[in-house]
Amino acid sequence: MLTVGVPVFNAERFLERCLTNLCAEDFDFRILIADNASTDKTGEIAQAFALKDNRIRYIRHESNIGGGKNFLFLLDAADTELFAWRAYDDISTPGYFQRLSEALERQPQCNLAVGSLNYEVEQGTTPAWHTVIDALPADPGQRRNKLLTIAEVTWFYGVFRRRNLLNRYVAAQNAYDFVWSFDPLVLLPFVLEASVCTVPSVVFTQYVCGGSAASYRPKGVIASSRLISQFWRYGFSIADEISTSLPQRIRLKTDVIRYTNKYGLKYSRVVKRALLWPYYRLTDRL
């Protein structure tokens, strides 16, 4: 059984489209909406859908508990074996959740199933469509190397085994102080374990609004260095946990360093600010 958790706050612009997309799934799953004390018509829209579809349950917090805590609330409130988040402005192709759930059923060694990726961009250039590969290598080492190459931050919205995800999410929250790059940090153990399976025939479409995510990126050298350090520390702890030999531990920690540069924060960005600190200080960007 699968629960899809939808965290919302002032989501009236896109929520109806999101819920229409979810309810169109001909699949026995649950939809749990957690409203972070919205001040617009979010609650009215959600409750109207809940009256029409008994798969939907709507919960409203009395006050805003923060985005990260709302994501965790949904994950903790679910009681199904499988779990997925759905942002209120994203959609997917028909059969998305069913086929990803079936992939995990066929592959019990995997803890995350993901599909192909498309983008809907509000401003600027639309990134290329990413069709995920179908046949991943059976060998764990080769599979890990391929996953490190093709991983996408939006895999965060794939289908997880809930208990495994809950443990990893809480551990990442405890180890990491930043909003920026938290999603890829949560994904890191699944990639290192090589416990991801792919279903290219279904597509997740992420809505991208102009530049909002960049506001969470640390601008200073000290803050950026702390982010990288915490990212490494958590990744190294996963490497220590899953490695069975010293050579493998070294390889996994090297993978963590590569992954951090790609999905955490580029090292060249920090070095540039350190070398050109007078300029960034004068422009109040240090």
Secondary structure, DSSP 4 states (H G I P E B T S, - for coil): -EEEEEEESS-TTTHHHHHHHHHT--S--EEEEEE---SSSHHHHHHHHHHH-TTEEEEE-SS---HHHHHHHHHHH--SSEEEE--TT-EE-TTHHHHHHHHHHH-TT-SEEEEEEEEEESSSPPPPPB---S---SSHHHHHHHHHHH--GGGGGSEEEHHHHHHHHHHHHHH---STTHHHHHHHHHHHTT-EEEEEEEEEEEEE-TTTGGGGS--SHHHHHHHHHHHHHHHHHHHHHH--SHHHHHHHHHHHHHHIIIII--HHHHHHHHHTHHHHHHTT--
